[in-house]
Amino acid sequence: MYNISLTTPSHVGRMSDYIRPKIPGATVFCTVVLALRGSSLLVDHIDLLRESVFEMRSVRLFQIDAWVVLPDHMHFVWTLPEGDCDLGVRIGAMKARFTMKLRRAGFSPPTTFPVVRNGRFAGLKPGLRETKRESAVWQRRFWEHHIRNEDEFRAYVEYCHINPVKHGFVERPEDWPYSTVHLRGV
């Protein structure tokens, strides 16, 4: 179930130096975040997000092992098909489809990104890359971890499901409506 690379890429140093692993058929935990932390855009427009994922998934298959959508970010565990390592393409397509659907629904994205609050670029307000038709809906990057074994798989699935409790939205994972926790045992 898990393809494990024998060589781990070195990502010590700046994030801009990081090279994502390309492991065909990998199972990967990801965090994707809106540019404006504290927004409720994802849950306010959950139907548009679901449509975006469904459409993207019909073009680029993958298995959803766990998923939770919170107001301003989401966590998920996906397993890519054998021979396929295009995780970034899938996430980029999901972000682009959601942004396009938001605009069609009348939402106007901010014209600039928020000021960076921490890290190497703290205090900066990055500009939009108009040549890439970028809008200030999503953070540019996403965080990922390639799952190496069953223990990690269980831990990351549980992390997805417990996250709404951790953030104080609900008392039990089952009380959060935007989670695959409801599909346990199916």
C-alpha positions, 0 to 999 in steps of 0.5 A: 500500500505504501511506496517508500523511497529509499532516499529521503530528499534533503529539505533542510534549509529554506522552504524555497529550496525544498523539492517535493518527493515524486513517489508514484502511488504514494499515500500523502497527508496534506495541509492546504490553507487559505491566504486569509487566515481566520476566513470561513470561505471553505465552509461557507462555500463547501458545495463549491469546494466539493464540486471542485474536488469531484470535477478534478478527481474525475480527470485525475483519479486518487483515493480519498483516505481521510479529509476534513475541511475547516473554515480556513484550511483543510487536511487530507490523506490521499493515495495516488494511483500506481505509477502516478506522482502528480500530487501538486497538479491535483492540488493546483487544479482543486485550488484553481477550480474552487477559485473559479467557482467562487468568482462565478458565484460573485465572490471577489478575491482580495487584490493582494495577499495578506502580510506574511506574519512569520518565517523568513518573509515576515512583514512582507506583502507578496504581490500577485503573479498576474502572469499565472492568473493568481488571486489571493484566495490560497496560500501559494504552497501546501504542506505534505508528508509522505506516509511510510507505514500503517502507524503513520497512516492511522495517526494522520487519518486520526489527525484529520478527524480530530482537528475540528475538536483541536480548534474548538469547533466541536466536542467530538469529531462526529459533530463536525459535518465537513469530515470523512469521520462519518465514513468510518467503517463503510 
